[in-house]
């Protein structure tokens, strides 16, 4: 997970640099602020109640107050019952999540519309929009691997990296978490659908540049239930609350 967090930070830094460059370009823009720009794209970083994610959107205006958009999202998902543990019998043991069977990620692709509820005054301010999206989702699962302690004559003899099996491996049999890369040859795929609704608060100062904060709710459904934690029912519904920062550009293409 540290690798993913590092990638996430790098994406934000790169995006911030791109946005800053776009702001400097906008200073020289001579397009009047009251001109309706037909098309737009934006990217965003998201934090939600069970993880984080990245998204991309693109679309066009249908009317002055309504936009048709399509989007693609990547999102992590972790169970709220996850608790980090450590084997106290070994000083060099690394933390692990006891009982976790699978990592879960969601890939989403869908269509939606955004309705502007109030436009910005000519002197600036915040534009409020209501949006809703829906489409297909794909939950990808990867089994958790752990280093298991094997003893001889009551003493530790070796540590083996194995797929977690709650039926044979108890908490004191675990030395530490395994490599995150282990198990990618055993991915599981769970196709489903998703829907979301949110409010979008756009506070950008330039008509051509998008800077917005979005807050909403997303519901994923997988007809093939997913096992995340041992001794817990498999899940088909995944409900999350999220906040995301979006930035992008509006333009006309003739």
C-alpha positions in Angstrom: 0.0 0.0 0.0 3.0 2.4 0.5 3.7 2.1 -3.2 0.2 3.1 -4.0 0.3 6.0 -1.6 3.6 7.2 -3.2 2.0 7.0 -6.7 -1.0 8.9 -5.4 1.2 11.7 -4.1 3.2 11.8 -7.3 0.0 12.1 -9.3 -1.1 15.0 -7.1 2.2 16.8 -7.4 2.3 16.4 -11.2 -1.3 17.5 -11.5 -0.7 20.5 -9.4 2.2 21.5 -11.6 0.1 21.1 -14.7 -2.7 23.2 -13.2 -0.3 26.0 -12.2 1.0 26.1 -15.7 -2.6 26.3 -16.9 -3.3 29.2 -14.6 -0.3 31.1 -16.0 -1.5 30.5 -19.6 -5.0 31.7 -18.6 -3.6 35.1 -17.6 -2.9 35.7 -21.3 -6.2 34.4 -22.4 -8.2 37.1 -24.2 -11.5 35.1 -24.5 -14.4 37.0 -22.8 -15.6 35.4 -19.6 -19.2 35.4 -20.7 -18.5 33.2 -23.8 -20.0 29.7 -23.5 -17.3 27.0 -24.0 -18.9 23.9 -25.4 -16.6 21.1 -24.3 -14.6 20.2 -21.2 -12.4 17.6 -19.5 -11.2 17.3 -15.9 -9.2 14.9 -13.7 -9.5 14.5 -9.9 -8.2 12.8 -6.8 -10.7 11.3 -4.4 -10.8 10.3 -0.7 -13.8 8.2 0.4 -14.9 6.4 3.6 -13.2 3.2 2.5 -10.1 4.3 0.6 -9.0 6.7 -2.2 -9.3 7.0 -5.9 -8.5 8.8 -9.2 -11.0 9.9 -11.9 -11.2 11.3 -15.4 -14.2 13.0 -17.0 -14.9 14.5 -20.4 -18.1 15.9 -22.0 -20.0 18.8 -23.5 -22.8 21.2 -22.9 -26.3 20.1 -23.9 -27.8 23.4 -22.8 -26.5 26.4 -21.0 -27.3 24.8 -17.6 -26.8 21.1 -18.4 -23.8 19.0 -19.4 -23.5 15.5 -20.7 -20.4 13.7 -19.4 -18.6 10.3 -19.4 -16.2 9.2 -16.7 -13.6 6.6 -15.8 -12.6 5.9 -12.2 -10.1 3.8 -10.2 -10.9 3.3 -6.5 -9.5 1.2 -3.7 -11.8 -0.4 -1.1 -11.1 -1.7 2.3 -13.4 -3.2 4.9 -14.2 -1.0 7.9 -13.4 -4.1 10.1 -9.7 -4.1 9.1 -7.4 -3.7 12.1 -3.6 -3.8 11.9 -2.1 -6.5 14.1 1.5 -7.7 15.0 2.9 -10.9 16.4 4.2 -9.8 19.8 6.5 -12.9 20.0 8.9 -11.5 17.4 10.5 -8.1 17.7 11.1 -7.9 13.9 7.6 -8.9 12.9 5.9 -6.5 10.5 2.2 -5.5 10.8 -0.5 -7.3 9.0 -4.3 -7.2 8.8 -5.5 -10.3 10.6 -8.5 -11.9 8.8 -8.1 -10.1 5.5 -8.6 -12.4 2.6 -8.5 -10.1 -0.4 -7.5 -6.7 -1.6 -10.3 -5.0 -3.6 -10.2 -2.3 -6.3 -13.0 -0.9 -8.4 -12.8 0.2 -12.0 -15.8 2.2 -13.1 -16.9 3.6 -16.4 -20.2 5.4 -16.9 -22.3 8.3 -18.3 -24.0 11.1 -16.5 -25.2 14.6 -16.5 -24.4 17.8 -14.5 -27.1 20.4 -13.8 -26.0 23.9 -12.9 -28.2 25.0 -10.0 -26.7 28.5 -9.8 -24.1 30.2 -12.0 -21.3 32.4 -10.7 -22.0 36.1 -10.4 -19.9 38.2 -12.9 -17.6 39.2 -10.0 -16.8 35.6 -9.1 -17.9 33.2 -6.4 -19.0 29.6 -6.4 -21.0 27.8 -9.0 -23.2 25.0 -7.6 -24.1 21.9 -9.7 -25.9 18.7 -9.1 -24.6 15.6 -10.9 -25.5 12.0 -11.3 -23.7 9.1 -13.0 -24.2 5.4 -13.6 -22.6 2.6 -15.6 -20.5 -0.5 -15.3 -18.1 -1.4 -12.6 -15.5 -4.1 -12.3 -14.3 -5.2 -8.9 -10.8 -6.7 -9.0 -9.6 -8.9 -6.1 -6.2 -10.1 -5.2 -5.6 -12.6 -2.4 -3.6 -11.6 0.7 -0.2 -13.3 1.3 1.5 -13.7 4.7 4.7 -15.1 6.1 3.7 -18.2 8.1 5.8 -19.6 10.9 6.7 -23.2 10.8 8.2 -24.8 13.9 10.4 -27.8 14.7 10.6 -29.1 18.2 8.6 -26.1 19.4 11.0 -23.5 17.9 10.7 -21.5 14.7 12.4 -23.3 11.9 11.4 -21.3 8.8 9.0 -18.7 7.4 7.0 -19.4 4.3 5.1 -16.8 2.2 1.7 -18.3 1.7 -1.8 -17.3 0.7 -3.8 -16.6 3.9 -6.0 -19.5 5.0 -8.1 -18.7 8.0 -8.9 -22.4 8.6 -5.3 -23.4 9.3 -3.5 -20.1 10.1 -4.1 -18.4 13.5 -2.8 -15.1 14.5 0.3 -16.5 16.3 1.2 -18.5 13.3 1.7 -15.3 11.3 5.1 -13.7 11.3 4.3 -10.7 9.1 2.6 -9.5 5.9 3.9 -10.9 2.6 4.9 -9.0 -0.5 2.1 -6.9 -2.1 3.1 -8.3 -5.5 2.4 -11.9 -4.5 -0.9 -13.2 -5.8 -1.3 -11.1 -8.9 -1.5 -14.3 -10.9 -4.7 -15.1 -8.9 -6.8 -12.1 -9.6 -10.5 -12.4 -9.4 -13.0 -10.3 -11.5 -16.5 -9.3 -10.4 -18.4 -7.4 -13.0 -21.3 -5.2 -11.8 -22.9 -1.8 -11.9 -22.6 1.5 -10.0 -24.5 4.7 -9.5 -23.5 8.0 -7.8 -24.9 11.4 -7.1 -23.1 14.5 -5.8 -22.9 18.3 -5.4 -20.1 20.1 -7.3 -18.8 23.4 -5.9 -16.7 25.2 -8.6 -14.6 28.0 -7.3 -12.2 28.7 -10.3 -11.6 32.3 -11.2 -11.2 31.6 -15.0 -13.9 30.5 -17.3 -11.6 28.2 -19.2 -10.1 26.5 -16.2 -12.0 24.2 -13.8 -11.3 24.1 -10.1 -14.0 22.3 -8.1 -14.7 20.4 -4.9 -17.1 17.5 -5.2 -18.9 15.7 -2.4 -21.2 12.8 -2.9 -22.1 9.1 -2.5 -21.4 6.1 -4.7 -23.0 2.6 -4.6 -21.5 -0.4 -6.3 -23.3 -3.7 -6.8 -21.6 -7.0 -7.8 -23.9 -10.0 -8.5 -20.9 -12.2 -7.6 -20.4 -11.5 -3.9 -16.8 -10.6 -2.7 -15.0 -12.0 0.3 -12.9 -9.4 2.0 -12.7 -10.5 5.7 -12.7 -14.0 7.1 -15.7 -15.0 9.2 -17.8 -12.2 7.6 -20.5 -12.5 5.0 -19.5 -11.9 1.4 -20.5 -8.5 0.1 -22.5 -7.5 -3.0 -23.2 -3.9 -2.1 -20.5 -1.3 -1.5 -21.6 2.1 -0.3 -19.1 5.0 0.1 -19.2 8.7 0.8 -16.5 10.7 -1.0 -14.9 14.1 -1.5 -12.8 14.8 -4.6 -10.9 17.8 -5.9 -11.4 18.3 -9.7 -9.5 20.4 -12.1 -9.5 20.7 -15.9 -10.2 22.8 -18.9 -13.1 24.1 -21.0 -12.6 24.7 -24.7 -14.3 25.0 -28.1 -13.4 22.9 -31.1 -14.7 23.9 -34.4 
